[in-house]
Amino acid sequence: MNKTAQARSPSLPAASKPRSGGRILVDGLRAHGVERVFCVPGESYLDVLDALVDNPSIDVIVTKHEGAAANMAEADGKLTGRPGICFVTRGPGATHASCGAHIAQQDSTPMILFIGQVAREQRGREAFQEVEYRQMFAPLAKWVEEIDDVRRIPEILARAFTVATSGRPGPVVLSLPEDVLGDMAEVADLPRYQPVNAAPSPADGVALSALLVRAERPLVIAGGANWSEAAAADLRDFAQAWNLPVAAAFRRQDIFDNRHPNYAGHMSLGINPGLAQRIRDADLVLAIGTRLGDITTDGYTHLTPPRSQQTLVHMHADANELGRVYQPTLALHTSIAAGAALLASMTPPAKASWAGWTAAAHQDYLAFTEPPAPAAAATGVDMGAVVAHLNQVLPDDAIITNGAGNYAIWVHRFYQYRQPRTELAPTCGAMGYGFPAAIAASRRHPERTVVCFAGDGCFLMYPQELATAVQYGIPLIVIVVNNGMYGTIRMHQEKRFPGRISATQLQGPDFVALAKSFGAYGELVETTDAFAAAFERARASNKPALLELRVDAKQITPAMRLA
């Protein structure tokens, strides 16, 4: 677009004076509503760092590892529904951050990863830290682009925000050659992005109602990303009006209040056997937002592709997801918000025939969430009692985070999530996620209680981020569940190769001393009775706090011991 056309366009602000590419980019971030960025600095994007000095409204969180920065950005995207923003340098910085991009891709989280790149004149020569990011990130992102013209920064930035938030949300990766960031141009910023999403038709509601009223054992599965409070309320009103049981897809438990009488449980690793049977016995499944992946469906066995024995109604934001694995009886291409609004508008039958079915589903769930008594030979802290205590004392808006490991089974089974966007847990099973996610959550919502659960191996992925938490005064609480091993792998190892331990033992540090060395609060908990008081001391410290729980290494799940 030439300068004359720019001046005549009523939708674009006029470009006032030449700016560097770095400044154009940062001004564009502000125009698109960005409030916070996570980064590890690099010389490849110095012009961006310089422009951030003059944009104090953008909170800059400097982490100690690019993987942690990307995880924090991903968690921020989960919490807001807007793209989490991460900046890293080229080469090693980008490869470290790729873990966060993979989480965002599998978890359907809006995120934009900006990567410094070598200068254009050096491209293709395997220059210092040069990587071809279009190839590297192609399977990990919705869109990957390199900006090779400073004048196109507003255009490409606007498209990045739109792509990251439209349809099924996900990550976008933008490569920034350092000479482009230093180039000067007179170019206008673009207006704030607008997500583009599908909506159902009135006919879709008629068709769904007809299928529901013919069902005898219907079941709702709620999953996917970007459930706002309004969408979650619409789902609740629909389930309540129709008296339908609602199960949560893997690590999406916060979509539906777990205390509600229509809640049926969580489709996860270590699923309630009663819920698993209920899914198989259902004659109609309404899947909302979820991709119906292998963990949610227990290896595609609860519902078998390509056409399940249950009548399947599949609602999803991405048309490409509908019919990809399962051929549904009714496919509804719609965003979460529009789909939930349609459900809430539907008129239920005068009397449904499945009231007993729904009540029994909730009773099965309640029975499954009662922590079992510790085994006679058990030692150390009982995780069931720990999570049950937190379930009683934490406020409804508390944010719970975790990474990957068997310790998370206790959290998902015994904690009751009550509000949307209070569960930060990677569906892709990334170790180390929980602690960076907790930092991002507490920075986003400093008034709320944030508790991170991490195994000893999980926490040791990013322990250096204690420095970040202390630097920014972030009063989260991390509970390190220490059993001295990589528990999940040891469990599978013991099943396949009994007694043959290889590579699963873990020698950790003194976690309390480690926390204190960073200036955080630290305390060791060795008995169940000592936990409640220790937790209150950690919360009262008003500092980043770490509680190390010594647990029985043989108690590998709530119901399974290694022996």
ChimeraX attribute file (.defattr): number of C-alpha atoms within 10 A of each C-alpha:
attribute: neighborCount
match mode: 1-to-1
recipient: residues
	/A:1	7
	/A:2	7
	/A:3	12
	/A:4	8
	/A:5	9
	/A:6	16
	/A:7	14
	/A:8	11
	/A:9	10
	/A:10	9
	/A:11	10
	/A:12	13
	/A:13	15
	/A:14	17
	/A:15	15
	/A:16	9
	/A:17	10
	/A:18	14
	/A:19	20
	/A:20	21
	/A:21	30
	/A:22	27
	/A:23	22
	/A:24	26
	/A:25	23
	/A:26	22
	/A:27	21
	/A:28	22
	/A:29	23
	/A:30	16
	/A:31	15
	/A:32	20
	/A:33	13
	/A:34	18
	/A:35	15
	/A:36	20
	/A:37	21
	/A:38	26
	/A:39	28
	/A:40	19
	/A:41	19
	/A:42	16
	/A:43	14
	/A:44	21
	/A:45	26
	/A:46	17
	/A:47	22
	/A:48	26
	/A:49	19
	/A:50	13
	/A:51	19
	/A:52	20
	/A:53	11
	/A:54	12
	/A:55	15
	/A:56	10
	/A:57	12
	/A:58	17
	/A:59	14
	/A:60	17
	/A:61	22
	/A:62	19
	/A:63	23
	/A:64	18
	/A:65	17
	/A:66	27
	/A:67	27
	/A:68	33
	/A:69	30
	/A:70	37
	/A:71	33
	/A:72	31
	/A:73	34
	/A:74	38
	/A:75	35
	/A:76	30
	/A:77	26
	/A:78	28
	/A:79	26
	/A:80	16
	/A:81	19
	/A:82	23
	/A:83	31
	/A:84	30
	/A:85	26
	/A:86	29
	/A:87	28
	/A:88	29
	/A:89	27
	/A:90	26
	/A:91	18
	/A:92	14
	/A:93	21
	/A:94	28
	/A:95	18
	/A:96	18
	/A:97	24
	/A:98	22
	/A:99	20
	/A:100	28
	/A:101	30
	/A:102	24
	/A:103	25
	/A:104	32
	/A:105	23
	/A:106	19
	/A:107	23
	/A:108	25
	/A:109	32
	/A:110	34
	/A:111	34
	/A:112	31
	/A:113	29
	/A:114	22
	/A:115	25
	/A:116	28
	/A:117	33
	/A:118	25
	/A:119	17
	/A:120	15
	/A:121	10
	/A:122	13
	/A:123	14
	/A:124	11
	/A:125	8
	/A:126	11
	/A:127	13
	/A:128	11
	/A:129	14
	/A:130	18
	/A:131	20
	/A:132	14
	/A:133	20
	/A:134	16
	/A:135	10
	/A:136	14
	/A:137	21
	/A:138	14
	/A:139	12
	/A:140	22
	/A:141	23
	/A:142	20
	/A:143	19
	/A:144	21
	/A:145	17
	/A:146	18
	/A:147	19
	/A:148	17
	/A:149	16
	/A:150	24
	/A:151	20
	/A:152	14
	/A:153	24
	/A:154	21
	/A:155	14
	/A:156	16
	/A:157	21
	/A:158	20
	/A:159	16
	/A:160	24
	/A:161	23
	/A:162	20
	/A:163	25
	/A:164	26
	/A:165	26
	/A:166	18
	/A:167	21
	/A:168	27
	/A:169	29
	/A:170	29
	/A:171	34
	/A:172	30
	/A:173	27
	/A:174	22
	/A:175	23
	/A:176	29
	/A:177	26
	/A:178	24
	/A:179	22
	/A:180	23
	/A:181	28
	/A:182	18
	/A:183	16
	/A:184	18
	/A:185	17
	/A:186	17
	/A:187	24
	/A:188	22
	/A:189	23
	/A:190	19
	/A:191	14
	/A:192	15
	/A:193	17
	/A:194	14
	/A:195	15
	/A:196	11
	/A:197	17
	/A:198	19
	/A:199	17
	/A:200	17
	/A:201	14
	/A:202	10
	/A:203	9
	/A:204	17
	/A:205	17
	/A:206	12
	/A:207	12
	/A:208	18
	/A:209	16
	/A:210	11
	/A:211	17
	/A:212	23
	/A:213	15
	/A:214	13
	/A:215	17
	/A:216	15
	/A:217	22
	/A:218	27
	/A:219	28
	/A:220	24
	/A:221	23
	/A:222	28
	/A:223	26
	/A:224	26
	/A:225	23
	/A:226	27
	/A:227	27
	/A:228	18
	/A:229	14
	/A:230	13
	/A:231	21
	/A:232	23
	/A:233	20
	/A:234	21
	/A:235	27
	/A:236	24
	/A:237	17
	/A:238	21
	/A:239	22
	/A:240	17
	/A:241	15
	/A:242	23
	/A:243	23
	/A:244	26
	/A:245	26
	/A:246	31
	/A:247	28
	/A:248	26
	/A:249	28
	/A:250	26
	/A:251	24
	/A:252	29
	/A:253	28
	/A:254	23
	/A:255	31
	/A:256	28
	/A:257	20
	/A:258	24
	/A:259	14
	/A:260	14
	/A:261	21
	/A:262	26
	/A:263	26
	/A:264	31
	/A:265	31
	/A:266	26
	/A:267	25
	/A:268	23
	/A:269	17
	/A:270	16
	/A:271	19
	/A:272	20
	/A:273	11
	/A:274	16
	/A:275	20
	/A:276	18
	/A:277	11
	/A:278	20
	/A:279	23
	/A:280	17
	/A:281	15
	/A:282	20
	/A:283	19
	/A:284	24
	/A:285	24
	/A:286	22
	/A:287	25
	/A:288	26
	/A:289	26
	/A:290	22
	/A:291	23
	/A:292	25
	/A:293	14
	/A:294	14
	/A:295	18
	/A:296	25
	/A:297	20
	/A:298	18
	/A:299	12
	/A:300	17
	/A:301	14
	/A:302	22
	/A:303	22
	/A:304	16
	/A:305	15
	/A:306	13
	/A:307	15
	/A:308	20
	/A:309	16
	/A:310	22
	/A:311	19
	/A:312	23
	/A:313	23
	/A:314	26
	/A:315	27
	/A:316	26
	/A:317	28
	/A:318	19
	/A:319	16
	/A:320	10
	/A:321	18
	/A:322	20
	/A:323	16
	/A:324	12
	/A:325	15
	/A:326	19
	/A:327	16
	/A:328	23
	/A:329	16
	/A:330	18
	/A:331	19
	/A:332	23
	/A:333	25
	/A:334	25
	/A:335	26
	/A:336	28
	/A:337	21
	/A:338	19
	/A:339	26
	/A:340	25
	/A:341	21
	/A:342	20
	/A:343	21
	/A:344	21
	/A:345	12
	/A:346	16
	/A:347	13
	/A:348	18
	/A:349	12
	/A:350	6
	/A:351	10
	/A:352	17
	/A:353	14
	/A:354	17
	/A:355	16
	/A:356	11
	/A:357	18
	/A:358	21
	/A:359	17
	/A:360	18
	/A:361	23
	/A:362	23
	/A:363	16
	/A:364	17
	/A:365	22
	/A:366	17
	/A:367	11
	/A:368	18
	/A:369	19
	/A:370	13
	/A:371	19
	/A:372	12
	/A:373	12
	/A:374	16
	/A:375	13
	/A:376	6
	/A:377	8
	/A:378	15
	/A:379	17
	/A:380	15
	/A:381	22
	/A:382	26
	/A:383	26
	/A:384	23
	/A:385	21
	/A:386	21
	/A:387	18
	/A:388	19
	/A:389	15
	/A:390	17
	/A:391	17
	/A:392	11
	/A:393	9
	/A:394	14
	/A:395	12
	/A:396	16
	/A:397	16
	/A:398	20
	/A:399	27
	/A:400	26
	/A:401	27
	/A:402	32
	/A:403	27
	/A:404	24
	/A:405	22
	/A:406	23
	/A:407	26
	/A:408	20
	/A:409	19
	/A:410	21
	/A:411	21
	/A:412	25
	/A:413	24
	/A:414	23
	/A:415	20
	/A:416	22
	/A:417	24
	/A:418	20
	/A:419	21
	/A:420	23
	/A:421	26
	/A:422	22
	/A:423	23
	/A:424	25
	/A:425	26
	/A:426	28
	/A:427	21
	/A:428	17
	/A:429	15
	/A:430	19
	/A:431	21
	/A:432	26
	/A:433	32
	/A:434	31
	/A:435	33
	/A:436	30
	/A:437	32
	/A:438	31
	/A:439	34
	/A:440	30
	/A:441	29
	/A:442	22
	/A:443	23
	/A:444	16
	/A:445	14
	/A:446	15
	/A:447	11
	/A:448	17
	/A:449	20
	/A:450	27
	/A:451	27
	/A:452	25
	/A:453	25
	/A:454	28
	/A:455	28
	/A:456	29
	/A:457	25
	/A:458	25
	/A:459	28
	/A:460	17
	/A:461	15
	/A:462	19
	/A:463	19
	/A:464	17
	/A:465	21
	/A:466	26
	/A:467	18
	/A:468	19
	/A:469	27
	/A:470	19
	/A:471	15
	/A:472	13
	/A:473	17
	/A:474	23
	/A:475	28
	/A:476	29
	/A:477	29
	/A:478	27
	/A:479	23
	/A:480	25
	/A:481	26
	/A:482	25
	/A:483	24
	/A:484	18
	/A:485	18
	/A:486	19
	/A:487	26
	/A:488	16
	/A:489	16
	/A:490	22
	/A:491	20
	/A:492	11
	/A:493	16
	/A:494	15
	/A:495	11
	/A:496	10
	/A:497	12
	/A:498	13
	/A:499	11
	/A:500	9
	/A:501	11
	/A:502	10
	/A:503	9
	/A:504	16
	/A:505	15
	/A:506	14
	/A:507	11
	/A:508	13
	/A:509	10
	/A:510	10
	/A:511	22
	/A:512	18
	/A:513	15
	/A:514	17
	/A:515	23
	/A:516	16
	/A:517	13
	/A:518	17
	/A:519	17
	/A:520	25
	/A:521	24
	/A:522	24
	/A:523	20
	/A:524	18
	/A:525	21
	/A:526	16
	/A:527	14
	/A:528	18
	/A:529	13
	/A:530	12
	/A:531	21
	/A:532	15
	/A:533	11
	/A:534	16
	/A:535	20
	/A:536	10
	/A:537	15
	/A:538	22
	/A:539	19
	/A:540	11
	/A:541	15
	/A:542	15
	/A:543	19
	/A:544	28
	/A:545	30
	/A:546	26
	/A:547	23
	/A:548	24
	/A:549	26
	/A:550	22
	/A:551	23
	/A:552	19
	/A:553	17
	/A:554	16
	/A:555	23
	/A:556	20
	/A:557	20
	/A:558	21
	/A:559	12
	/A:560	11
	/A:561	14
	/A:562	15
	/A:563	9
